[in-house]
Amino acid sequence: MPLYMDVHTIAQGVAMADVAQAHKADLQQQARHDVSYLRYWVDESQGKIFCLVEAPSAEAAAAVHREAHGLVADHIFQVQEGS
């Protein structure tokens, strides 16, 4: 399954607690699209959110965000994990 990193920019900043709630909503929707949101990282002061997701396509990953909470990523990159 391809691995993606998506990037969100929230101009007014973002709170970790709000991202945690959005992530929970993603987890409730993801099976409908054969997607698995794995981890996320937040830079509150810069308004940046990074989500790591296994998905059949970038479009499927975006559909989960759209349906779960409406916060669609600004960019989605296919990535490979290294050590």
C-alpha positions in Angstrom: 0.0 0.0 0.0 1.4 3.4 -0.9 2.5 5.7 1.9 1.7 9.5 1.9 2.5 12.5 4.0 0.0 15.3 3.8 0.6 18.9 4.9 -2.0 21.3 6.2 -1.5 25.0 6.8 -3.9 26.7 9.2 -3.3 30.5 8.9 -4.6 31.4 12.3 -2.6 28.6 14.1 -3.7 25.3 15.4 -4.1 23.6 18.8 -2.9 20.0 19.4 -6.2 19.1 21.0 -8.1 20.2 17.9 -5.9 18.0 15.7 -6.4 15.1 18.0 -10.1 15.4 17.6 -9.8 15.6 13.8 -7.6 12.5 13.8 -10.2 10.6 15.8 -12.8 11.6 13.1 -10.4 10.3 10.4 -10.1 7.0 12.2 -13.9 6.6 12.1 -14.1 7.3 8.3 -10.9 5.7 7.0 -12.1 2.1 6.5 -14.7 3.3 3.9 -11.8 4.3 1.6 -9.3 1.5 2.5 -7.1 4.1 4.2 -5.1 4.0 7.4 -4.1 7.2 9.1 -1.0 6.2 11.1 0.5 9.3 12.8 0.4 13.0 12.8 2.7 15.9 13.9 1.7 19.5 14.7 3.5 22.8 14.8 1.0 24.9 16.7 2.7 28.3 16.3 3.2 27.9 12.5 -0.2 26.3 11.9 1.2 23.2 10.3 -0.1 19.7 10.5 1.6 16.7 8.9 -0.3 13.4 8.6 1.2 10.0 7.7 -1.2 7.7 5.9 -1.3 4.5 4.0 -3.8 4.8 1.2 -4.5 3.3 -2.3 -4.2 6.9 -3.7 -3.8 10.5 -2.6 -7.4 11.1 -3.6 -8.6 8.4 -1.1 -6.6 10.0 1.7 -8.1 13.4 0.9 -11.6 11.9 0.8 -11.2 10.7 4.4 -10.2 14.2 5.6 -13.0 15.8 3.6 -15.7 13.5 5.0 -14.4 13.4 8.5 -13.9 17.1 9.2 -13.5 19.1 6.0 -9.8 20.0 6.6 -8.3 18.9 3.3 -4.5 19.0 3.0 -2.8 21.7 1.0 -0.3 19.1 -0.3 -0.1 15.3 -0.4 3.3 13.7 -1.1 3.9 10.0 -1.8 6.8 9.0 0.5 9.0 6.1 1.3 10.0 5.3 4.9 13.7 5.1 5.8 15.5 4.4 9.0 
